[in-house]
Amino acid sequence: MSKCESRCFLGSLRIVIGALALAAALNTPAGAASVPEKGIYLSGKNFHGIVPPCDWPSALARIQSRFASKEARFWDSDLRIVDFERVRQTAYRPWARDTVPRRFCSGRVLTSDGRRRTIHYSIIEDGGHIGVSWGVEWCVVGVDRNWAYNPGCKMARP
């Protein structure tokens, strides 16, 4: 066997052994987070259950603003929410105890086309931008144009 053939064979052997080692490593089950990992990012459930009420002006203003923005940017529409009516809570933390706290709300909105429509929305603890503050998700029945909460905004309710 020449010097070149010997080196080629050893190189190929190293590649095969490396591939087998990688396959074995990827095939092992994932373990629990270590103490340093938990201390940095995985500290556990830190929810306090503090979620604004359904009629909180900042939440309603955020829905109005984002609704108008979505209509204008994606649907070439000037439809806006003009007013909120009969806003009420429908559920608070309806799922398992350790899930992200949400307050589910429903009501009626008056839109700029003069129609009254039902709205379902939730205010979510740590659901804002990069989890810093509360967030809000909403669906206006009849104006869920991309069917994100279909049918009839059912998926926006608890």
N, C-alpha and C positions, 0 to 999 in steps of 0.2 A: 504494500500500500504506500503510495507516495505521500509526501509531506502535505500536499494540497488536499488530497482525499481525506487524510486524517483530520485536518482542520475543519473541513466541510462537514465531516461526519460528526465531530464533537459539537460544532455549531448547531447542527440540526438536532442533535440529542439534547442540547441545552434548551432549545426552543420547545421541544416536545415536553421535557420535564417541567419547564415553566408554565406551559399551557395546562398540564395536568394539575400542578399546584394551584393555579388560579381557579380552575374548575372546582377543585376540592374546597377552596376557601369560599367561593360563592355558593356552594351547596350546603354550607353549615347554617343552622337556624340562627336568627338574630337574637342576641342576648339583651337583657335589660340594660338600661342606661346606667353608667357607672356614677359614683358619687360626684366626681368633678363635672360630668355632663349634666347631672341634675342640678348642681349648684349654679351652673351658668345659664342654661336655657330651659331645662325641664323641671322647673321647681314645683310643678303640680298645679292643682286647682287654686286659682287666686281670685275667684269671682266673689263679689260682695252682694250681688243681687240688687244693686242700686241702678235702676233704670228709670228715666224720666217718665212722667205720666203721659197718657195719650194726647191730652190737649196742650202739651207743652209747646209754647210758641216757636221755639227754635226747631223742634222736630217738624212741625207743620210747615214752617218757612223752608226747611231743607227739602221737603217733599215737593212743595210748589216750585222751587227753583230747579230742581233736578228733572221734574216732569216737563217743564217748559223747555229746558235744555235738550232733553231726549227727543221731544217732539220736533224741535227745530233742526237738530243735527241729523237725525236718522230718518225722519218721516217728512221733512220739508213741510211742516205744519206749524201754524201759529197758535195752536190750541194751548190754553193755559188753565190752571186751577185758579179760580177767582175767590172761592170761599169754601170753608169747611162747615158742615152742619152735623148735628147729632153724633158727635164723636164719643165713643165709649170703649171701654176695655172689654175684650172678649175672652182673654186668658192671660195668665201670668205664670211663667215656668211650667207649662203643661206637660213637659216630658220628664225624663228621669232627673233625679235630683242633681246630678253632677254635670248636666249639660249647660251650655252657655245660656245665661238668663236672658229671656226675651219677654217683652210685653206685647201681646197681640191686641190690635185695635181695629175697629170698623167705624164707618160713618158714611156720610154723603158729601159729595163735592159738587159745587157749581162750577162748570167749565165755561170758558169764554164763548162757546157757541150757544150758551143759554140752557144747556141740558144739565140735569142733575143725575149724577152717577154714583154708584156705590164704590167705596174705596176700602181696601183691606191693607193694613200695614203692620209692621212689627218694629219695635225699637229694641236694639240688641246691645247688651253690655260688651264693651271692648270690640265692637263691630265697625268702628270708624277707621279712618285712614291709619294704616299700620297698627291697628289695635289700640290706639292711644285713648280714644273716647268712645262714646256710644255711636252706633250706626243705625241706619233705617233702611228698610226694604218695603216697597209698596207695590200695589197693583190697583189700577182703576178699571173696574168691570166695563168691558166694551171698548177699551183703548189699550188692551194688552196686545199690541200689534205683532210682536215677535213671538207670542204664545209662550212666554217664559213661565207663566203661572197658570196655564190652561188646565182644565176647562173653567171658564168663568172666574178666574182668579182663585180657584180652589187651593192651589199650592201656596198661596200667601197667607192662608189661615192655619190655625193650629190643627 
